[in-house]
Amino acid sequence: MPASQKIPVKEVTAKSLIEDLLQLLSAKQKLVIGSRFGISGGEPKTLEAIGKSLNITRERVRQIEADAIKALKKAQKSVEFEKLLNDIKEIIHEKGGISASVGLTADVFEKCSGKKYFSPDEARGLEIAFFIADLKRNKGNKEIADSWASPDFDRKLLREATLALENIFDNSKKLFNPEDILRKLEYSEFKKKYPGVTPEQILNFLSVSKKFGKNVFGDWGKARWPLIRPRGVREKATLVLMKKGKPLHFREISKLIEEYGMSQKKVHPQTVHNELIRDQRFVLVGRGTYALREWGFEEGTVKDVIVSLINSAGGFLNRENLFSGVLKKRKVKKATISVNLSDKKVFEKVKDGYKLKA
């Protein structure tokens, strides 16, 4: 046979494996499953909608769906499909027995095909494989995200992990990166009770619980905290400054808010300046440059800062400590500090330092 006439080899994917398995169902079962999961285009349909189209009750539709899933579980499966099921079970086990739906779908697709991106149609088809793998679906509510769990999943474990994590955030009132969370949990009562829980499982529980959230920089906190889901300019500016760890000009702050994807609209520099200058959390430390007050920066002129430092030191401060002290509180050049110290009406040079004029 000429090379040009070779029969193409069908690519084996999660979607193709599921489509092949569905061929084992009756016509009505296949129609109900296809409609319920939105396979081969279209959105998933409700039991009632399918019942109307087939002129049967919704309860009858539910029964057909359940019978179809049972039939698929009992059906003889290909080696490739068995591998898919084993991969699903392995992934859910590694996650601690539960996983948010989106995360599980992404992990399975990546493991099976190396794909990081998949269509809604592919994701819905994979849900059938989750049912065949005996996973239980948990519809999202106020406590947890839409998720899948293994039959023997210990819900008490999730509740106690959530409580331990909640205590960490409530006691500290601050954001943590994943490494810091794991470090704080290492010597907790929870870890003593469940020593076999892995770091990956702890981080997975964070994503399953709706009590926690992760911001654009990957830092975790309570879901309701403004620095997790910042809405206003001030919260977004705070996040930018925390990320950079240094004072920034308001134009740079507005630019970074856009670059970090925290705003879908144009961020006007003047709006940022107007917001920050009226908020006590920020200190203007230079021309248009802002810092977080919690960093130790102070308001006022450079001269005011020098006076405050000398008073705090008991009336005298040597030159080296004076300059370093000012630079910790204001973003200025050393020459600016020298100019202010030259005011003989306020300061008096003594040996290697300065004191206030009597």
C-alpha positions in Angstrom: 0.0 0.0 0.0 1.5 3.4 -1.0 2.5 5.6 1.9 -0.1 8.2 0.8 -2.9 5.6 1.4 -1.9 4.5 4.9 -4.8 4.4 7.3 -4.2 7.0 10.0 -3.8 5.7 13.5 -6.5 7.1 15.8 -5.1 9.2 18.6 -6.0 7.6 22.0 -7.2 10.4 24.3 -9.4 10.5 27.4 -12.2 11.8 25.1 -11.8 9.0 22.5 -11.7 6.3 25.2 -15.0 7.6 26.7 -16.6 7.9 23.3 -15.7 4.3 22.5 -17.0 3.0 25.8 -20.4 4.7 25.3 -20.9 2.6 22.2 -21.7 -0.3 24.5 -24.8 1.4 25.8 -28.3 1.1 24.3 -29.5 4.0 22.1 -31.7 5.5 24.9 -28.9 5.2 27.5 -26.4 6.8 25.2 -28.9 9.6 24.4 -29.5 10.3 28.1 -25.8 10.2 29.1 -24.9 12.4 26.1 -27.5 14.9 27.1 -26.8 14.9 30.8 -23.1 15.5 30.4 -23.2 17.7 27.3 -21.0 15.4 25.2 -20.4 16.2 21.6 -21.4 19.8 21.8 -24.1 21.6 23.7 -24.6 22.3 27.4 -25.6 19.6 29.9 -29.4 19.2 30.2 -31.5 18.8 33.3 -33.4 15.6 34.1 -36.6 17.5 33.4 -35.5 18.9 30.1 -34.4 15.4 28.9 -37.7 13.9 30.1 -39.7 16.4 28.1 -37.8 15.7 25.0 -38.3 11.9 25.4 -41.8 12.2 26.8 -40.9 10.4 30.0 -40.7 11.5 33.7 -37.5 13.0 35.2 -37.4 10.0 37.6 -37.3 7.7 34.6 -34.5 9.7 33.2 -32.6 9.4 36.5 -33.1 5.7 36.4 -31.8 5.4 32.8 -28.8 7.4 33.8 -28.0 5.3 36.8 -28.4 2.1 34.8 -26.1 3.4 32.2 -23.4 4.2 34.7 -23.8 0.8 36.2 -23.5 -0.8 32.8 -20.3 1.2 32.1 -18.8 0.1 35.4 -19.4 -3.6 34.6 -18.4 -3.4 30.9 -15.3 -4.9 29.6 -12.8 -2.1 29.2 -9.7 -1.6 27.0 -6.3 -1.6 28.6 -6.1 2.1 27.8 -9.3 2.8 29.7 -8.2 0.8 32.7 -5.1 2.9 32.8 -7.2 6.0 32.7 -9.2 4.8 35.7 -6.1 3.8 37.6 -4.6 7.3 36.9 -7.8 8.9 38.3 -7.7 6.8 41.4 -4.0 7.5 41.9 -4.4 11.2 41.6 -7.3 11.4 44.0 -5.3 9.3 46.5 -2.3 11.6 46.2 -4.6 14.6 46.9 -5.9 13.0 50.1 -9.1 11.6 48.8 -10.8 14.7 47.5 -10.1 17.3 44.8 -11.8 20.4 43.4 -13.4 19.5 40.1 -11.4 21.9 38.0 -8.1 20.8 39.6 -8.8 17.1 39.2 -9.8 17.4 35.5 -6.6 19.4 34.8 -4.4 16.9 36.6 -5.9 13.9 34.8 -5.6 15.5 31.4 -2.1 16.5 32.0 -1.1 13.0 33.3 -2.9 11.2 30.5 -2.1 13.3 27.5 0.4 16.0 28.6 -2.2 18.6 27.9 -2.6 21.6 30.2 -5.6 23.0 28.3 -8.8 21.2 27.5 -12.3 22.2 26.1 -15.5 22.2 28.2 -16.7 19.3 26.1 -13.6 17.3 27.0 -14.0 18.1 30.7 -17.6 17.1 30.8 -16.8 13.8 29.1 -14.1 13.0 31.7 -16.8 13.3 34.4 -18.2 10.0 33.2 -14.8 8.4 33.8 -14.9 9.9 37.4 -18.2 8.1 38.0 -16.9 4.9 36.6 -13.9 5.2 38.9 -16.4 5.2 41.8 -15.7 8.8 42.8 -18.5 10.7 44.6 -19.4 14.1 43.4 -19.9 16.9 45.9 -21.8 19.9 44.6 -20.3 23.2 45.7 -21.8 24.9 48.7 -20.8 27.6 51.3 -18.1 25.3 52.8 -16.4 23.5 49.9 -15.9 23.9 46.2 -17.5 21.6 43.6 -15.4 18.5 44.0 -14.9 14.7 43.7 -14.0 12.3 46.5 -13.1 8.7 46.8 -15.7 6.4 48.4 -13.6 6.0 51.6 -12.7 9.7 52.0 -12.5 10.8 55.6 -14.6 14.0 55.9 -13.5 14.5 59.4 -9.9 14.9 58.1 -11.0 17.7 55.9 -12.9 19.4 58.7 -10.0 19.2 61.1 -7.4 20.3 58.5 -9.7 23.3 57.7 -9.9 24.2 61.3 -6.2 24.0 61.8 -5.5 26.2 58.8 -8.2 28.6 59.9 -6.5 29.0 63.3 -3.2 29.9 61.5 -4.8 32.7 59.6 -7.0 34.0 62.4 -4.1 34.1 64.9 -1.7 35.8 62.5 -4.1 38.1 60.6 -1.6 37.9 57.6 -1.1 36.2 54.3 1.2 33.3 53.9 2.9 31.6 51.0 2.5 27.8 50.8 5.9 27.1 52.4 5.1 29.3 55.4 1.7 27.6 55.9 3.3 24.1 55.9 6.0 25.3 58.3 3.5 26.7 60.8 1.4 23.5 60.6 4.4 21.2 61.1 4.2 21.3 64.9 0.5 21.7 65.3 -1.9 19.4 67.1 -3.4 18.5 63.7 0.0 17.3 62.4 0.5 15.2 65.5 -2.9 13.6 65.0 -2.5 13.0 61.3 1.3 12.6 60.7 0.7 10.8 57.4 -0.9 13.8 55.7 1.5 15.1 53.0 2.3 18.8 52.2 0.5 18.3 48.8 -2.6 17.1 50.6 -2.6 20.1 52.9 -2.4 22.6 50.0 -5.1 20.6 48.2 -7.4 21.0 51.2 -6.8 24.8 51.0 -8.2 24.8 47.5 -11.1 22.5 48.3 -12.4 24.6 51.2 -14.2 27.9 50.4 -12.9 29.5 53.6 -9.6 30.2 52.0 -8.4 32.0 48.9 -5.2 32.6 46.9 -4.3 36.0 45.4 -2.5 36.8 42.2 0.9 36.3 43.8 0.1 32.8 45.2 -0.3 33.9 48.8 -3.1 32.3 50.8 -5.5 33.9 53.4 -9.1 33.9 54.4 -11.3 34.1 51.3 -13.1 37.3 52.6 -9.9 39.2 53.2 -9.4 42.3 50.8 -5.8 41.3 50.0 -7.0 38.0 48.7 -9.7 39.4 46.5 -8.8 43.1 46.2 -11.5 45.3 44.8 -10.4 48.9 45.4 -7.2 50.7 44.4 -5.9 50.9 48.0 -6.0 47.1 48.4 -4.4 46.5 45.0 -1.7 49.1 45.8 -1.0 47.4 49.1 -0.5 44.1 47.4 1.9 45.7 44.8 4.0 47.3 47.6 4.1 44.0 49.6 5.2 42.1 46.5 8.0 44.6 45.7 8.9 45.1 49.3 10.0 48.7 48.8 8.6 52.2 48.2 7.2 52.9 44.7 6.1 56.0 42.8 2.4 56.1 42.3 2.9 55.9 38.5 4.8 52.6 38.9 2.1 51.3 41.3 -0.6 52.0 38.7 1.4 50.3 36.0 2.0 47.2 38.1 -1.7 46.9 39.1 -2.4 46.4 35.4 0.6 44.2 34.7 -0.3 41.8 37.5 -3.8 41.5 36.1 -5.6 43.0 39.1 -7.7 45.3 36.9 -9.4 44.8 33.6 -9.7 48.6 33.2 -7.1 51.3 32.7 -5.6 52.3 36.0 -5.1 56.1 36.1 -2.0 57.2 38.0 -3.7 60.3 39.4 -6.5 58.1 40.8 -3.9 55.9 42.6 -2.2 59.1 44.0 -5.5 60.5 45.2 -6.5 57.2 47.0 -3.1 56.7 48.7 -2.6 60.2 50.0 -5.8 60.0 52.0 -5.2 56.5 53.5 -3.3 56.2 56.8 -1.8 52.8 55.7 0.5 54.6 53.2 3.2 57.2 53.8 4.4 59.7 51.2 8.2 59.2 51.5 9.4 61.2 48.5 8.0 63.0 45.5 5.1 60.9 44.5 6.7 57.8 46.2 4.7 55.8 48.7 5.5 53.2 51.3 3.5 51.1 53.8 3.4 52.6 57.2 3.9 49.2 58.8 7.4 49.3 57.3 8.3 52.0 59.8 8.2 55.0 57.5 6.9 58.3 58.9 5.2 61.3 57.6 6.5 64.9 57.8 9.5 66.6 56.3 13.0 65.2 56.5 13.7 67.7 59.3 10.8 66.4 61.3 12.1 62.9 61.0 15.6 64.0 62.2 14.1 65.7 65.2 12.1 62.7 66.0 15.1 60.4 65.8 17.3 62.6 68.0 14.5 62.9 70.6 14.0 59.1 70.6 17.8 58.6 71.1 17.8 60.8 74.2 18.9 64.1 72.7 22.0 63.0 70.8 22.7 60.7 67.8 25.9 60.0 66.0 26.1 60.8 62.3 26.1 57.1 61.0 23.0 56.1 63.0 21.2 59.4 62.2 21.7 58.9 58.4 20.7 55.2 58.5 17.7 56.1 60.7 16.4 58.7 58.3 16.9 56.4 55.2 14.8 53.8 56.9 11.9 56.2 57.2 12.2 58.4 54.1 13.3 57.8 50.6 15.8 60.7 50.1 19.4 61.2 49.2 22.1 61.6 51.8 22.8 65.1 50.5 19.2 66.1 51.4 19.8 64.9 55.0 23.0 67.0 55.2 21.2 70.1 53.9 18.6 69.7 56.7 21.3 69.2 59.3 22.9 72.4 58.3 20.0 74.4 59.8 21.9 75.8 62.9 18.6 77.1 64.4 17.5 73.5 64.9 20.6 71.3 65.1 23.9 71.5 66.7 26.9 69.4 65.6 28.7 67.8 68.6 31.8 65.6 68.0 30.7 62.9 65.6 27.0 63.5 65.9 24.1 65.9 66.3 21.8 67.2 69.0 18.9 69.6 69.0 19.6 73.3 69.5 18.9 74.3 73.1 
